[in-house]
Amino acid sequence: MRGGAQRILADLRKARALVVHTPDEDRTQLVEHLRRLGCTVSAAWPLPPSLPAEIDTLLIQVEDIPFDQISAMLEGRSPALIAIVTYESPTSLKAIIDLNAHAVISKPLRLSGILNQFALARYRSGFESRLAAKVSKLEETLKGRRLVDRAVKLLMKMNGVDENTAYQRLREQATTRRMPMTQIAQTIVSAHEIMDGTDLSITGEMRK
C-alpha cells in the first residue's frame, strides 16, 4: 500500500494541469490546492483555442462552454479530463458523458475530495492510453497476419505448391533478407497488384 501511495504522489508531482474556469474564488482555491499537492498548474479563461503542448491534465468548467469548442480544443489530444460542474442537471450529465470525463468535481468546491478525483482521473486516463496502445498493436498484428495469408495464397497460385511450402518459402526469404515476414509479404502482394494491372503475369517459370 505504501509503495502504491508513493507512486500516486510521484505521479501527481509530474502532472501539468490547466484549470479552465471563470476567474473567481473557486478557481483560486482550486489552483492553490493543486499547487500544494505538488502539481504544476496554470489557469485560463476563456477557453484557449488549443491545449498547450505540456498539459496532461485538464480541469474544465463544462457548463459555460459549448461542447464543440471543447472538442475542437482537444482535437488530437487525450489529457486526463476532470469536469467541474455546479448542478447535477441533464445538461451537465450530457457534457460529462460527451467529453468522456475521467472524474468530476462539484461546486461549491470541497478541497477534501479534489485529490481523490485528480488521482482517479490520471489513473483512468493512463489506463485508457495503455489499452488503446494494446488494441492498436493487436490490430497491426491482425493486419500483418492477413497480409501474410494473402502472400501465401499468391505463392501457392504462382508456384503450384501447397500452403505449408509457400509459407516456408516466405519465411526463408524473411530470414535470409533479415526482414519481417510482413514486409516480404507486402512486397509480394504489391508486386502482384502491379503486375495484375498490366498484360504481364508472374508464373513459376519466371522465378530465378
C-alpha positions as CSV (number, residue, x, y, z in Angstrom):
1,M,0.0,0.0,0.0
2,R,2.8,2.4,0.9
3,G,4.5,1.8,-2.4
4,G,1.3,2.4,-4.3
5,A,0.6,5.6,-2.4
6,Q,4.2,6.8,-3.2
7,R,3.7,6.1,-6.9
8,I,0.4,8.1,-6.8
9,L,2.1,11.1,-5.1
10,A,5.0,10.9,-7.5
11,D,2.6,10.9,-10.5
12,L,0.8,14.0,-9.0
13,R,4.1,15.9,-8.8
14,K,4.7,15.2,-12.5
15,A,1.3,16.5,-13.5
16,R,1.0,19.5,-15.7
17,A,-2.6,20.8,-15.2
18,L,-4.7,23.5,-16.8
19,V,-7.7,24.9,-15.0
20,V,-10.2,26.4,-17.4
21,H,-12.6,28.3,-15.1
22,T,-14.0,31.8,-14.7
23,P,-11.7,33.9,-12.5
24,D,-13.3,33.7,-9.1
25,E,-12.7,32.4,-5.6
26,D,-13.4,28.8,-6.6
27,R,-10.7,28.9,-9.2
28,T,-8.2,30.5,-6.9
29,Q,-8.8,27.9,-4.2
30,L,-8.5,25.0,-6.7
31,V,-5.3,26.2,-8.3
32,E,-3.7,26.9,-4.9
33,H,-4.8,23.5,-3.6
34,L,-3.3,21.6,-6.6
35,R,-0.1,23.5,-6.2
36,R,0.1,22.4,-2.5
37,L,-0.3,18.9,-3.8
38,G,2.8,19.4,-5.9
39,C,1.3,19.8,-9.3
40,T,2.4,22.4,-11.9
41,V,-0.8,24.4,-12.5
42,S,-1.9,27.2,-14.8
43,A,-5.3,28.8,-15.3
44,A,-7.1,30.2,-18.3
45,W,-10.3,31.9,-19.2
46,P,-11.9,32.0,-21.8
47,L,-11.2,28.6,-23.4
48,P,-7.9,28.7,-25.3
49,P,-8.0,27.8,-29.0
50,S,-5.7,24.8,-28.4
51,L,-4.4,22.8,-25.5
52,P,-0.9,23.8,-24.6
53,A,1.6,21.0,-25.5
54,E,2.8,20.5,-22.0
55,I,-0.6,20.0,-20.4
56,D,-1.6,16.4,-19.5
57,T,-4.5,17.1,-17.1
58,L,-7.4,19.4,-17.8
59,L,-9.9,20.7,-15.3
60,I,-12.7,22.4,-17.1
61,Q,-15.9,24.2,-16.2
62,V,-18.1,22.4,-18.6
63,E,-21.5,24.2,-18.1
64,D,-20.4,27.5,-19.6
65,I,-18.5,26.3,-22.7
66,P,-20.2,24.7,-25.7
67,F,-19.1,21.1,-26.3
68,D,-18.0,21.7,-29.9
69,Q,-15.5,24.4,-28.6
70,I,-14.0,22.0,-26.1
71,S,-13.9,19.2,-28.6
72,A,-12.0,21.5,-31.1
73,M,-9.5,22.4,-28.4
74,L,-8.9,18.8,-27.6
75,E,-8.5,17.6,-31.2
76,G,-5.7,15.1,-31.4
77,R,-5.1,15.2,-27.6
78,S,-6.2,12.9,-24.8
79,P,-5.4,14.6,-21.4
80,A,-6.9,13.4,-18.1
81,L,-10.1,15.3,-18.1
82,I,-11.9,16.5,-14.9
83,A,-15.3,18.2,-15.4
84,I,-16.2,20.9,-13.0
85,V,-20.0,21.2,-12.6
86,T,-22.3,23.3,-10.4
87,Y,-25.6,21.5,-10.9
88,E,-26.4,17.8,-11.5
89,S,-28.6,18.7,-14.4
90,P,-29.3,16.7,-17.6
91,T,-27.1,19.3,-19.5
92,S,-24.2,18.7,-17.1
93,L,-24.5,15.0,-17.3
94,K,-24.6,15.1,-21.1
95,A,-21.4,17.2,-21.1
96,I,-19.7,14.8,-18.8
97,I,-20.6,11.8,-20.9
98,D,-19.9,13.5,-24.3
99,L,-16.4,14.6,-23.1
100,N,-15.7,11.1,-21.6
101,A,-14.6,12.9,-18.4
102,H,-12.4,10.8,-16.2
103,A,-13.6,12.4,-13.0
104,V,-16.0,15.1,-11.7
105,I,-15.6,17.9,-9.2
106,S,-18.8,19.5,-7.9
107,K,-19.3,23.1,-6.8
108,P,-19.2,24.6,-4.3
109,L,-15.7,23.1,-4.0
110,R,-14.7,20.9,-1.2
111,L,-11.0,20.6,-1.1
112,S,-11.0,17.3,0.8
113,G,-12.3,15.5,-2.3
114,I,-10.1,17.0,-5.0
115,L,-7.0,14.8,-4.5
116,N,-9.2,11.6,-5.0
117,Q,-10.7,12.9,-8.2
118,F,-7.4,14.2,-9.6
119,A,-5.7,10.9,-8.9
120,L,-8.6,8.9,-10.3
121,A,-8.7,11.0,-13.5
122,R,-5.0,10.5,-14.1
123,Y,-5.2,6.7,-13.4
124,R,-8.2,6.3,-15.8
125,S,-6.5,8.3,-18.5
126,G,-3.4,6.3,-18.2
127,F,-5.3,3.0,-18.3
128,E,-7.2,4.1,-21.4
129,S,-3.9,5.1,-23.1
130,R,-2.4,1.7,-22.3
131,L,-5.5,-0.1,-23.5
132,A,-5.6,1.9,-26.8
133,A,-1.9,1.1,-27.4
134,K,-2.6,-2.7,-26.9
135,V,-5.6,-2.5,-29.2
136,S,-3.5,-0.7,-31.8
137,K,-0.8,-3.4,-31.5
138,L,-3.3,-6.2,-31.9
139,E,-4.9,-4.5,-34.9
140,E,-1.4,-4.3,-36.5
141,T,-0.7,-7.9,-35.7
142,L,-4.0,-9.0,-37.3
143,K,-3.3,-6.8,-40.3
144,G,0.1,-8.4,-40.7
145,R,-1.4,-11.9,-40.4
146,R,-3.9,-11.2,-43.1
147,L,-1.2,-9.8,-45.3
148,V,1.0,-12.9,-44.8
149,D,-2.1,-15.2,-45.6
150,R,-2.7,-13.3,-48.8
151,A,1.0,-13.6,-49.8
152,V,1.0,-17.3,-49.1
153,K,-2.1,-17.8,-51.3
154,L,-0.4,-15.9,-54.1
155,L,2.7,-18.0,-53.8
156,M,0.6,-21.2,-53.9
157,K,-1.1,-20.0,-57.1
158,M,2.1,-18.7,-58.8
159,N,4.3,-21.7,-57.9
160,G,1.8,-24.6,-57.7
161,V,2.8,-25.5,-54.2
162,D,0.8,-26.3,-51.1
163,E,0.2,-23.9,-48.3
164,N,2.9,-25.2,-46.0
165,T,5.6,-25.0,-48.7
166,A,4.5,-21.5,-49.7
167,Y,4.6,-20.4,-46.0
168,Q,8.1,-21.9,-45.5
169,R,9.4,-20.1,-48.7
170,L,8.1,-16.8,-47.4
171,R,9.7,-17.5,-44.0
172,E,13.0,-18.4,-45.6
173,Q,13.1,-15.2,-47.6
174,A,12.4,-13.2,-44.5
175,T,15.2,-15.0,-42.6
176,T,17.7,-14.7,-45.5
177,R,17.0,-11.0,-46.0
178,R,16.7,-10.3,-42.3
179,M,13.3,-8.6,-42.8
180,P,9.9,-9.1,-41.1
181,M,7.7,-11.6,-42.8
182,T,5.1,-8.9,-43.2
183,Q,7.5,-6.7,-45.2
184,I,8.3,-9.6,-47.6
185,A,4.5,-10.4,-47.8
186,Q,3.8,-6.7,-48.6
187,T,6.4,-6.8,-51.4
188,I,4.8,-9.9,-52.9
189,V,1.3,-8.5,-52.7
190,S,2.3,-5.1,-54.1
191,A,4.2,-6.7,-57.0
192,H,1.2,-8.9,-57.8
193,E,-1.2,-5.9,-57.8
194,I,1.2,-4.0,-60.2
195,M,1.5,-7.0,-62.5
196,D,-2.2,-7.7,-62.3
197,G,-2.8,-4.2,-63.8
198,T,-0.7,-4.9,-66.8
199,D,-0.6,-7.5,-69.5
200,L,2.3,-9.3,-67.7
201,S,2.0,-12.2,-65.4
202,I,4.1,-14.0,-62.8
203,T,4.5,-17.7,-63.2
204,G,6.7,-20.4,-61.8
205,E,8.9,-20.2,-64.9
206,M,9.7,-16.6,-64.1
207,R,11.3,-17.4,-60.8
208,K,15.1,-17.2,-60.6
